[in-house]
Amino acid sequence: MQMDEHDYYSQSDIHEMTEEAVEVTTGDGERSKEKLVNLAHTPVKAPHPKKQKKGCGQNLQDESMFERIMEAVAALTEKVDMQTTKMDEQTALLKKFDERIDANSEAIKRNKGVLEHLEKRVAELQGDNKRLREAVAEHARYKRRWNLRLNGLAEKDGEDIRETVIGILTRVVPIGADRLREAVDTVHRLGRKGSAATSNNMPRSIILQFVSRVVRDDVWKRSREARVCKEMHIHFKEDFSKEDREARAKLWPLVQEARKRGQRAFLKEGYALIDNRRVDPQ
C-alpha cells in the first residue's frame, strides 16, 4: 500500500500495513527485503498525548481550603449566635429596666400626689398653729393687762411683801388701804432668792395682780409722777411676756428716731405704731 505525502494514519492502520509488507513474497517464493516497510522512518504523526488528570496535591489543597472556609463559616455562625444570644439577654434586661422605670414613674406619680396633699396639709397646719400661737399670746397679754411690775424694792428677811406694797400704793393713789386690799389680788416676787438671776445683788421684781382693771390703770398712770417712787427709787412697769419685751427692745430705737423726726410714734404689745402705721420687729 502506497501512502501519500501528507496522509497520516492511526497506529492500527500502520500495524496492518506492516503485516502486509512483511508477508509480501516474490513470485519464486522468496521474500523481498526491499519491500519491507521501515517503520522508523515512516512519517506517522505521533499519537496525541493523553491529558493528564489533576494531581492529588491540587485536590488536597482544594479540600483544605474548603475545610477552612467551612470552619470560618462555622465560627462566624457561632459568633453570630453568641451575639444574638447576648442581644436577647440585653433586650430582656432592657425590658426589665423599662418595667422598673415604669414602676418607679408610677410610684413617683403617686408620691407626688401624696406630697402635694401633705404640703397643702402642712400649710393648713402652719396657718392653724400661727393662729393658735397668736390666740395664746393674745390671751396671755389680756391676762397681763391686770398686772403691774414693781422694780427696785429692797428685799428683807421675813418681809410681808403684800402689806408693804399696799402701803406704797396708798401713797400713789388716793384710795384707802382696805379698798386697795380688795383691788389687789396677789403680790409676790419673781424667781427664787439667791438664784443666778439675783447674784448681782439686785432685788427681785414684784408682780402685782389686780382684781380691778380701773385701779390698776390708775396706779400705772399716777406712779410716773408719784413722790414715793422717787424717794424709794422704785418704779412700776407694765407686765409684758418675754416675746413682747424682746420685740419692744428692738422697736424702741425706731420709735425714738421717729419722734426726733416729729412723727407720732409709740410702742404697743409686740409692735410699734409710727404715724398710725404698724411696724413689726421683723
Secondary structure, DSSP 8 states (H G I E B T S, - for coil): ----TT----HHHHHHHHHHHHT-B-TTS-B-STTS--GGG--------------HHHHHHHHHHHHHHHHHHHHHHHHHHHHHHHHHHHHHHHHHHHHHHHHHHHHHHHHHHHHHHHHHHHHHHHHHHHHHHHHHHHHHHHHHTTEEEEE-----TT--HHHHHHHHHHHHSS--HHHHHHHEEEEEESS-TTSGGGTTS----EEEEES-HHHHHHHHHHTTS-HHHHHHT-EEEE---HHHHHHHHHHHHHHHHHHHTT--EEE-SSSEEETTEEE---
